[in-house]
Amino acid sequence: MKPQTNWGRFLVVACLLAGAAALLHARQAVETVPQGLPLSSFPTRIGDWQSQDLTLSPDILSVLGPGEFLSRVYSAPGQPYVDFFVAYFPSQRTGDTIHSPKNCIPGSGWTPLESSRITITRADGTGIPANRYLIQKGADRQLVIYWYQAHGRAVASEYLAKFYLVADAIRMNRSDGSLVRVVTAIRDGEEAASAEKRAVSFAQQVIPMLNQYVPL
């Protein structure tokens, strides 16, 4: 990719973020966000998958900022675990915006081996875009998929998510949004495609439920 292209994208994103910050700080009206169900009430059993809650450390909560978080491991007989995480931020006006997993992955000791975009097909035949990462730490490998969701809209691009943050702040006086992430372990000898199929299948089951917890 040409350096000019990268620099041009950087300028666009920088201007967008600066505009978002100015707009969100300038608007004084209190945001009115529809009340969703608490994430803590998300189903603990999904199909054959039974869950166990994970506790987020104070350090992680400090990095995430003010919001509501769901962190669970779902297990099914004969299957590697699925780690399901949802971060919902009622407001992003104060600069507590959603952190991109692609920045957190190296910081937690994992090395990205592959990255791409996939489409998760919903029951009605429509699809949502998601990021796909194959990561490794020592002998352990994981398959990660994630996307950004707000107001009934799902996007994979963090830049597009920022654009909609600004647009919805103007149009709806709302800056709430969420990150949805699904991670599954890859067994010894298992192909990444098999792990991806498992992660996508799990995502397909939780997607219809999310609008109850992430307000439209």
Secondary structure as UniProt FT lines:
FT   HELIX           3..26
FT   HELIX           39..41
FT   STRAND          45..46
FT   TURN            47..48
FT   STRAND          49..53
FT   HELIX           58..64
FT   STRAND          68..75
FT   TURN            77..78
FT   STRAND          82..89
FT   TURN            93..94
FT   HELIX           101..107
FT   TURN            108..109
FT   STRAND          111..121
FT   TURN            123..124
FT   STRAND          127..137
FT   TURN            138..139
FT   STRAND          140..150
FT   TURN            151..152
FT   STRAND          153..155
FT   HELIX           158..172
FT   STRAND          177..186
FT   TURN            188..189
FT   HELIX           192..210
FT   TURN            211..213
//
